[in-house]
Amino acid sequence: MNKSEGEELAIEARVTWKPDQFLGTPGSVIIDIEDMKNRYMNSGTYERSILRACKLLKEANIFSYEKGQIRAICASIF
């Protein structure tokens, strides 16, 4: 997604366009990055292990996450 598409998405979603936080993804347009950082910093070990498991799956080019996969990764790795 380029900047003009991001700006168009912000208009359609009725959110403030923040070019300084735009990372080329729809999420960086819709979700406030600083808010997400704060949520992460305030999350517990359990929540962080779930996010790390999702990140590992993404790095393996697996984009459909099932609860069983997440549980198995969390139990065996984290």
C-alpha positions as CSV (number, residue, x, y, z in Angstrom):
1,M,0.0,0.0,0.0
2,N,1.5,3.4,-1.0
3,K,1.0,6.7,0.8
4,S,-1.9,7.9,-1.4
5,E,-3.8,4.6,-0.8
6,G,-3.1,5.0,2.9
7,E,-4.5,8.5,2.9
8,E,-7.5,7.4,1.0
9,L,-8.1,4.6,3.5
10,A,-7.9,7.1,6.3
11,I,-10.6,9.2,4.7
12,E,-12.8,6.2,4.1
13,A,-12.4,5.0,7.6
14,R,-12.9,8.5,9.0
15,V,-9.6,8.4,11.0
16,T,-6.9,11.1,11.1
17,W,-4.2,10.6,8.5
18,K,-0.9,10.2,10.3
19,P,1.8,10.0,7.6
20,D,4.6,9.8,10.3
21,Q,3.2,6.5,11.6
22,F,2.4,5.0,8.1
23,L,4.2,1.7,7.6
24,G,2.7,0.7,4.3
25,T,0.0,-1.4,5.9
26,P,-3.7,-0.9,6.5
27,G,-3.2,-1.4,10.2
28,S,-0.8,1.5,10.4
29,V,-3.5,3.7,9.0
30,I,-6.4,2.5,11.1
31,I,-4.7,1.7,14.4
32,D,-2.8,4.2,16.5
33,I,0.8,2.8,16.7
34,E,1.6,4.6,20.0
35,D,-1.6,3.1,21.5
36,M,-0.6,-0.4,20.4
37,K,2.9,0.1,21.9
38,N,1.3,1.1,25.2
39,R,-1.0,-1.9,25.1
40,Y,2.0,-4.2,24.5
41,M,4.0,-2.7,27.3
42,N,1.1,-3.2,29.6
43,S,0.4,-6.7,28.6
44,G,1.4,-9.8,30.6
45,T,3.6,-12.7,29.8
46,Y,0.7,-14.8,28.5
47,E,-0.5,-12.1,26.0
48,R,3.1,-11.5,24.9
49,S,3.7,-15.2,24.2
50,I,0.6,-15.3,22.0
51,L,1.8,-12.3,20.0
52,R,5.3,-13.8,19.7
53,A,3.7,-17.1,18.4
54,C,1.8,-15.1,15.8
55,K,4.9,-13.3,14.8
56,L,6.8,-16.7,14.4
57,L,3.9,-18.0,12.2
58,K,4.0,-14.8,10.1
59,E,7.8,-15.1,9.6
60,A,7.1,-18.7,8.4
61,N,4.6,-17.3,5.8
62,I,1.7,-18.8,7.7
63,F,-1.0,-16.2,7.8
64,S,-4.0,-18.2,9.0
65,Y,-3.7,-18.8,12.8
66,E,-5.5,-21.5,14.6
67,K,-5.9,-21.7,18.4
68,G,-4.2,-25.1,18.5
69,Q,-1.2,-23.9,16.6
70,I,-0.8,-20.9,18.9
71,R,-1.2,-23.1,22.0
72,A,1.4,-25.6,20.8
73,I,3.9,-22.9,20.0
74,C,3.4,-21.2,23.3
75,A,3.7,-24.5,25.2
76,S,6.8,-25.8,23.4
77,I,8.8,-22.5,22.8
78,F,7.7,-20.0,25.3
